[in-house]
Amino acid sequence: MTASLDFEQVPEMDNQGIRRFLGLDPDDYAGIYYCKSADPMQAGEIVLVKFKDDEDADSFLSKMESHRDERTNLFAGYAPDEEQLLKNSILEAEANFAVFLVNQDAQTMYEIFKEEIAR
């Protein structure tokens, strides 16, 4: 069974990490937060984005779908629990925000996200 995401084990990435692991330019967004499991054998990731323009959502979602597919293929065959986490991940845009959650508690995290942006 995959352990839940422990925030001490999931360091926040700087702009270089965002570019390296996600292929995104942080300057394209009004704000971006990314943390990734420090253990390369775990798929856990959290990405929160605030768009400069609502039109940026489609591009972000497309890039993150590709990222998710690549990571799913990476874990396929040797880490089935992590592969399943990626298959069950949440990638959604709401208003001028988007979220990508790879975690066994992704649905709960997404509900909290929706509540926060509704405020």
Secondary structure per residue as TSV (DSSP state, phi and psi in degrees):
chain	resnum	aa	ss	phi	psi
A	1	M	-	360.0	140.4
A	2	T	-	-79.9	134.1
A	3	A	-	-69.8	150.8
A	4	S	-	-68.1	159.3
A	5	L	-	-68.4	116.5
A	6	D	-	-98.9	115.4
A	7	F	G	-61.7	-21.4
A	8	E	G	-71.9	-24.8
A	9	Q	G	-95.1	2.7
A	10	V	S	-126.7	81.7
A	11	P	-	-70.3	148.2
A	12	E	B	-71.2	135.6
A	13	M	-	-89.4	144.7
A	14	D	-	-85.4	-176.6
A	15	N	H	-58.1	-37.5
A	16	Q	H	-63.5	-42.0
A	17	G	H	-65.1	-37.6
A	18	I	I	-62.9	-44.2
A	19	R	I	-65.5	-44.6
A	20	R	I	-67.3	-49.0
A	21	F	I	-89.3	-29.6
A	22	L	I	-107.6	-18.9
A	23	G	-	70.1	25.4
A	24	L	-	-108.5	148.6
A	25	D	-	-97.7	111.5
A	26	P	G	-55.7	-27.1
A	27	D	G	-68.6	-14.5
A	28	D	G	-78.6	-7.2
A	29	Y	E	-123.2	153.1
A	30	A	E	-68.7	-27.8
A	31	G	E	-167.3	146.0
A	32	I	E	-147.9	136.2
A	33	Y	E	-126.6	129.4
A	34	Y	E	-140.6	127.7
A	35	C	E	-132.0	147.9
A	36	K	E	-140.2	142.9
A	37	S	-	-53.8	136.1
A	38	A	S	-72.3	-19.6
A	39	D	S	-90.0	114.9
A	40	P	T	-64.1	-12.1
A	41	M	T	-89.0	1.3
A	42	Q	-	-116.6	141.9
A	43	A	-	-90.9	-5.5
A	44	G	-	-52.6	127.4
A	45	E	E	-149.2	149.5
A	46	I	E	-134.9	127.1
A	47	V	E	-129.1	124.1
A	48	L	E	-122.3	132.1
A	49	V	E	-133.5	139.4
A	50	K	E	-113.3	125.3
A	51	F	E	-84.2	148.4
A	52	K	S	-71.9	-39.4
A	53	D	S	-132.4	144.7
A	54	D	T	-58.5	-28.6
A	55	E	T	-66.0	-15.9
A	56	D	H	-73.6	-13.7
A	57	A	H	-61.6	-45.2
A	58	D	H	-60.2	-44.1
A	59	S	H	-63.0	-45.3
A	60	F	H	-61.2	-47.9
A	61	L	H	-61.2	-40.2
A	62	S	H	-63.5	-45.1
A	63	K	H	-63.5	-40.2
A	64	M	H	-73.4	-32.3
A	65	E	H	-62.4	-42.7
A	66	S	H	-63.3	-43.2
A	67	H	H	-59.4	-46.9
A	68	R	H	-61.5	-44.6
A	69	D	H	-61.2	-43.8
A	70	E	H	-61.7	-44.5
A	71	R	H	-68.8	-37.0
A	72	T	H	-61.6	-45.6
A	73	N	H	-63.7	-36.1
A	74	L	H	-61.5	-43.4
A	75	F	H	-85.1	-14.3
A	76	A	T	-59.6	134.2
A	77	G	T	93.2	-32.7
A	78	Y	T	-121.6	-14.0
A	79	A	-	-141.1	73.2
A	80	P	H	-61.0	-32.4
A	81	D	H	-66.3	-40.9
A	82	E	H	-70.7	-38.3
A	83	E	H	-58.9	-42.7
A	84	Q	H	-66.6	-37.9
A	85	L	H	-57.3	-43.5
A	86	L	H	-66.3	-40.8
A	87	K	H	-64.4	-30.0
A	88	N	T	-96.4	8.0
A	89	S	-	-65.4	163.2
A	90	I	E	-114.9	128.2
A	91	L	E	-132.9	108.0
A	92	E	E	-143.7	151.6
A	93	A	E	-118.0	137.1
A	94	E	E	-137.4	124.7
A	95	A	T	53.8	-125.3
A	96	N	T	-105.0	30.1
A	97	F	E	-125.6	158.5
A	98	A	E	-144.5	158.1
A	99	V	E	-141.8	142.3
A	100	F	E	-129.9	118.6
A	101	L	E	-125.5	121.1
A	102	V	E	-119.0	99.3
A	103	N	S	-169.4	149.8
A	104	Q	T	-65.9	-18.9
A	105	D	T	-105.4	27.6
A	106	A	H	-57.7	-40.6
A	107	Q	H	-64.1	-43.2
A	108	T	H	-63.4	-42.7
A	109	M	H	-62.6	-39.4
A	110	Y	H	-66.0	-40.1
A	111	E	H	-61.1	-41.9
A	112	I	H	-63.4	-43.6
A	113	F	H	-56.2	-48.9
A	114	K	H	-62.1	-39.7
A	115	E	H	-63.3	-41.2
A	116	E	H	-67.9	-41.1
A	117	I	H	-77.9	-15.4
A	118	A	H	-76.8	-17.3
A	119	R	-	-68.4	360.0
